[in-house]
């Protein structure tokens, strides 16, 4: 296998991005990895219009990881304030999870947020039901803030909840 090639997504990547993100988060294909949300949500995780909107926004980007011409990982980065950044929608091909690609994409997101947007703190949102994922982020230096954000039940573009108490726990890391 060749080394992971990182670059910003472009409009022509949207179909591959959409397939990757959906496979990492939803449906039976997501169960091949450990990051599935299939027990929490049904339906889509995103759509091509949302991805195009991210690419058109100068305060956001989608970083992509490619191997042998195939998209295998991606992550959304965004400026959320003068010194605050955010990353989300971290996606790794379910068949390639647990091989360090997620960690590599988080490191790329942190570097890009610091370099492009001059952020000093990064926030992420995680479902509290995802204890294994929260533990993984803790090992990467993220800590719980105690803040929560309600799940947008009124936006089916983000998925159809299977639980009636979904919300996000906010985690944060201060960059060196």
C-alpha positions in Angstrom: 0.0 0.0 0.0 1.3 3.5 -0.8 1.6 6.4 1.6 -1.5 8.5 2.4 -1.7 11.6 0.2 -3.4 14.5 1.8 -5.1 17.4 0.0 -8.1 19.7 0.1 -11.3 18.4 -1.5 -12.5 20.0 -4.7 -15.9 19.9 -6.3 -15.2 16.9 -8.4 -14.5 14.9 -5.2 -18.0 15.3 -3.9 -19.4 12.0 -5.1 -16.5 10.1 -3.6 -16.7 12.1 -0.4 -20.4 11.4 -0.1 -19.9 7.7 -0.5 -17.1 7.6 2.0 -18.9 9.6 4.7 -22.1 7.6 4.3 -20.2 4.3 4.5 -18.4 5.4 7.7 -21.5 6.6 9.6 -24.6 4.9 8.3 -26.0 1.6 7.3 -24.6 -1.9 7.4 -21.4 -1.0 5.7 -20.5 1.3 8.6 -20.6 -1.7 11.0 -17.4 -3.0 9.5 -15.6 -0.2 11.4 -15.9 1.0 15.0 -17.1 4.5 14.2 -20.6 3.6 13.1 -23.6 5.7 14.2 -26.1 3.1 12.8 -27.5 2.3 16.3 -28.2 6.0 16.9 -29.4 7.3 13.5 -30.8 6.1 10.3 -30.9 7.9 6.9 -28.2 10.0 5.6 -25.2 11.6 7.4 -24.8 14.4 4.8 -25.7 15.1 1.2 -23.9 16.5 -1.9 -25.4 20.0 -1.4 -24.0 20.2 2.2 -20.6 19.1 0.9 -20.7 21.7 -1.9 -21.6 24.4 0.7 -18.6 23.5 2.8 -16.3 23.7 -0.2 -17.7 27.1 -1.1 -17.2 28.6 2.4 -13.8 30.2 3.0 -14.1 29.4 6.7 -14.4 25.7 6.1 -12.6 22.9 4.1 -12.7 19.2 3.7 -9.3 17.5 4.0 -9.0 14.3 2.1 -6.7 11.3 2.3 -6.0 9.2 -0.8 -4.3 5.9 -1.4 -3.6 4.5 -4.8 -6.1 6.9 -6.3 -8.9 6.0 -3.9 -10.4 8.3 -1.2 -9.9 6.5 2.1 -10.4 9.3 4.7 -11.7 12.8 5.1 -12.3 15.4 7.8 -14.2 18.7 7.9 -12.3 21.7 9.4 -13.9 25.1 10.2 -13.1 28.4 11.8 -15.6 29.0 14.6 -14.2 32.2 16.1 -11.1 34.4 16.2 -9.0 31.7 17.8 -11.5 28.7 17.9 -11.6 25.9 15.4 -13.7 22.9 14.9 -13.3 19.6 13.1 -16.0 17.0 12.4 -17.3 14.5 10.0 -14.1 12.5 10.4 -14.5 9.6 8.0 -12.3 6.6 7.4 -13.2 3.7 5.1 -14.7 1.2 7.5 -12.5 -1.6 6.2 -9.4 0.4 6.9 -10.2 1.6 10.4 -7.9 0.9 13.3 -4.9 1.3 11.1 -4.0 4.9 12.2 -5.7 6.8 9.4 -8.1 8.5 11.8 -5.3 9.7 14.0 -3.4 10.9 10.9 -6.5 12.9 9.7 -7.0 14.4 13.2 -3.3 15.6 13.2 -3.8 17.0 9.7 -6.9 18.8 10.8 -5.2 20.3 13.8 -2.3 21.5 11.7 -4.5 23.0 9.0 -6.7 24.7 11.6 -3.6 26.3 13.3 -2.0 27.2 10.0 -5.0 28.5 8.0 -7.2 30.0 10.6 -4.7 30.6 13.4 -6.8 28.8 16.0 -5.5 28.0 19.4 -8.4 25.8 20.6 -10.2 23.1 18.8 -13.7 21.9 19.6 -15.4 18.7 18.6 -18.8 17.2 19.2 -19.4 13.6 20.1 -22.5 11.6 21.0 -22.0 10.6 24.7 -23.3 7.1 23.8 -20.0 6.7 21.9 -17.8 6.0 25.0 -15.1 4.2 22.9 -14.8 7.2 20.6 -14.7 9.6 23.5 -11.9 7.6 25.0 -10.0 7.7 21.7 -10.3 11.5 21.6 -9.2 11.7 25.2 -6.0 9.8 24.2 -5.5 12.5 21.5 -5.6 15.2 24.1 -9.3 16.3 23.9 -11.2 16.8 27.2 -14.8 17.1 28.0 -15.9 20.7 28.6 -19.2 19.8 30.3 -21.1 21.6 27.6 -23.7 19.8 25.5 -25.4 20.7 22.2 -28.9 19.4 21.4 -29.2 17.2 18.3 -31.1 19.0 15.5 -34.1 16.7 15.4 -35.8 19.1 12.9 -33.1 18.6 10.2 -33.5 15.2 8.5 -30.4 15.9 6.4 -28.3 14.9 9.4 -30.1 11.6 10.0 -33.2 10.2 11.5 -32.8 9.6 15.2 -33.4 6.2 16.7 -33.3 7.6 20.2 -35.2 10.5 21.7 -32.4 11.8 23.9 -29.7 12.5 21.4 -27.3 15.4 22.1 -23.6 16.1 21.6 -20.9 16.3 24.3 -18.4 19.0 23.6 -14.7 18.2 23.8 -11.8 20.7 23.4 -8.1 20.7 23.0 -5.8 23.7 23.4 -3.0 23.6 20.8 0.6 24.1 21.9 
